[in-house]
């Protein structure tokens, strides 16, 4: 116990010294800056403002039979930034360490467009203010609490050495409607944070899914954080038939972040000296040609550091082990949990992440997704303001996505209440392409699962454009407008796969599977249907809380084309030897330099051939797409096409050779997207850059959720069970002063 107290005595002394030296700052908030950064809407300009207003029709006519509530999630920067982009200077003109952080590392906001509102659709925005959000707000830049206590962007995650990791809920909203409820609610989700249930009308947080004690954390056991790193799926699955939600909680192999414990220990106890030593190491190694030499020197560097104290880890030894749990929640009581093992009885080991899940009539599908949202990148740079250290760590930590997808199937009939374990059957061979997002037919006749996968071939979705990056096509520095964006310069065309999985034999039936791929007419002005950088897609009743889709017949997907500033030399080198290459490297550079436009394609999934296509003007970016059915069905149109596509769009405007952007919502007739948007809407306060996933409900209505977890009771229990006693009173006081008052 003495060793535990010694570790945290230094933290306590640092906090006290910070209080003495740094009185409450009178510096203006970042959002109040008047330096011209927000004078026009740049490519990434995004507002954090919460507002409610009626949308204005900018062009065309709003269909009189469109209805329901549209939702889209997006990251909007930190409590310091006042939105996006992350600017280069703090208000006091010092260097801003958040500059160049990935946009994925930002507070989540949900935009609601209520199409049932009259006389005009209502737009409403709401920040996802989780308990850790209020801890971040209370310790933000310029407050007396910042220092060691404050949160800092470190790669794709945001951390505090005292409080832990942020749960930013910025990725998706999943509709759910549990038994006994008339109204649907939404789950706000994130890859590294437990989901929270939202009121679909007010967008207020209602309850977390499960107590903190139900979730296992992935950080090293020696770190007693109240906000642990919780790895889960950003796309849990809801079964509208059984009214049950399924999700996962897992850790990766601890060997993937072997130096994390030592780093956290040094940041807590020896920060300044650690930074100097690491910077000297980076100066020596960052441009060294021998990668093995670099790895050896870094290993020796950490080996010589003082070891972390091991006393605190003893009580939580299981926290450092590999684990996988399947959760089931019916909304009316505590979550249920099962250990997941493969057919040999071994724990599942995830190499990348579990960003997406799938569900059918009889099965739950788990996949090792091609999205490195995991510990090796989560803790990317302990000193985010130091680009030299960042370059070295990226060179060490970044690896290529695996060019295949390991897939596991759980039988719903095996999920037995009261049992401790459930088996996930690993397919004999993986899907032979990398996968991030996919959907499944709900019907699985004869035990055959049909899975439709978007395969982002040779594309690194977890990489972002750094301030020191150079373009692969000409070696010039990347345009600063692109800093922080996903570095999704494709190194080959994407594919759309229709895969047949036989659950009787656990075989992937390659002979019965089909892949669609097409570079389009990339030398012509009109490309036609193509698969350049497929990102998001939609179909009727996708992730519905009320209906299943036995067989998905038509699917609309967005192609992001190519962009000279998104293909960096780093990504080019990473994927130049891609094993499934369809196009030569010369063609990749040629097409990237040309900058192919965004487009939307409808593909008939029965024939796996495209049937409709719309191409955007240059610098017009469709940031998402959602199918909305007609309020009154048209008997002359097939049900799967009887509706509209609703899309958030960034529209580029050129003036004097300079591009600026405006944020709009576009509506397409789903059966004829080629004729272009039939309605465009916007509002002066509607300002977004990069949005993520969308969802839709027939109506936005107040939540009827009865089972609600008390935030105060939940975190009192967390603090009470922390293995370190020395800081408990401080944490109790902090949570009482800054967090509990925001939750009834």
URNOR-V571968 format. One record per pair of residues at least 6 apart in sequence whose C-alpha atoms are under 6 Angstrom apart, sorted by the first residue. I is the first residue (numbers start at 1). GAP is how many residues later the second one is. Records with the same first field share a line. If there is no record, write none. Layout:
I->GAP  GAP
This chain:
5->721
19->125
22->122
23->121
24->119  120
25->117  118
30->50  51  52
31->51
41->619  620
42->618
44->41  645
45->39  40  644
46->37  38  641  642  643
47->36  640
48->28  35
50->75  76
51->73  74
52->71  72
53->69  70
54->66  67  68  69
55->66  67  627  628
56->625  626
57->624
58->622  623
59->620  621
60->618  619
61->618
62->617
65->565  566
66->564
67->48  49
68->47  48  629  630  631
69->44  45  46  627  628  630  631
70->42  43  626
71->40  41  623  624
72->38  39  621  622
73->36  37  97  98  99  619  620
74->34  35  96  617  618
75->31  32  33  95
76->7  8  30  31
77->6  7  29  30
78->28  29
79->58
86->13
87->12
88->8  11
89->6  7
90->6
97->287  288
100->366  367  383  384
101->383
102->362  382
103->381
105->51  52
107->61
108->19  20  60  61  62
109->17  18  19
110->15  16
111->13  14
112->11  12
113->9  10
114->7  8
115->6
131->608
132->34
134->605
139->6  7  11
140->6  10
149->11  13
150->10
151->8  9
152->6  7
154->225  226  227  228  230
155->223  224  225  226
156->222
157->221
158->7  8
159->6
163->62  63  64
164->61  63  64
165->62  63  64
167->26
169->19  20  21
171->18  19
172->16  17  521
173->13  14  15
174->12  13
175->10  11  370
176->8  9  10  369
177->7  368
178->65  153
185->13  14  15  518
186->11  12  14
187->9  10  11
188->7  8
189->6  45
190->44
191->41  42  43
192->38  39  40
193->37
195->14
196->11  12  13
197->9  10
198->6  7  8
199->503  504
200->500  501
201->499  500  501
207->501  502
210->125
217->11  12  13
218->11  33
219->10
220->100
221->92  95  98  99
222->90  91
224->498
231->18  19
232->16  17
233->121  122  123
234->121
235->121  122
236->10  11  121
237->8  9
238->6  7
240->305  306  307
244->85  86
245->83  84
246->81  82
247->80
248->77  78  79
249->75  76
250->73  74
251->71  72
252->70  98
253->69
257->119
262->46
265->43
279->110
282->107  110
286->106
324->16
325->13  14  15
326->11  12
327->9  10
328->7  8
329->6
332->375
333->374
338->82  83
339->82
340->81  82  83
341->6  7  82  83
342->81  82  83
343->82
352->20
353->15  16
354->14  15
356->81
357->8  9
358->6  7
359->6
360->82
361->81  82
362->50
363->47  48  49
364->45  46
365->43  44
366->41  42
367->39  40
368->37  38
369->66  67
370->31  64  65  66
371->91
372->90
381->9
403->30  31
404->27  28  29  30
405->25  26  29
406->24
407->19  20
408->16  17  18
409->15  16
410->14
427->79  80
428->79
434->21
435->19  20
437->17
438->14  15  16
439->12  13
440->10  11
441->9  109  110  111
442->107  108
443->107
447->56
448->53  54
449->51  52
450->49  50
451->47  48
452->45  46
453->43  44
454->42
455->39  40
456->38
457->35  37
458->33  34  117
459->29  31
460->28
461->27
463->23  24
464->20  21  22  23
465->18  19  20  22
466->17
467->16
470->6  7  8  98  99
471->7  94  97  98
472->95  96  97
473->116
478->87
487->79
488->78
489->77  78
493->38  39
494->37  38  39  40
495->21  22
496->19  20
497->17  18
498->15  16
499->14
500->9  13
501->7  8
517->14
518->12  13
519->11  12
520->7  8  9  10
521->6
529->84
532->27  29
533->26  27  28
534->24  25
536->21  22
537->19  20
538->17  18  88
539->16  88
540->87  100
553->52
554->49  50  51
555->47  48
556->45  46
557->43  44
558->41  42
559->39  40
560->38
561->35  36  37
562->30  33  34
563->29  32
564->28  29
597->21
598->18
599->15  16  17
600->13  14
601->11  12
602->8  9  10
603->6  7  8
613->61
614->59  60
619->33
620->30  31  32
621->28  29
622->27
623->25  26  68
624->23  24
625->21  22
626->19  20
627->17  18
628->15  16
629->13  14
630->13
641->29  30
643->27
644->24  25  26
645->22  23  25
646->20  21
647->18  19
648->16  17
649->14  15  16
650->12  13
651->10  11
652->8  9
653->6  7  8
663->24
664->17  18
665->15  16
666->11  13  14
667->10  11  12
668->9  10
712->28
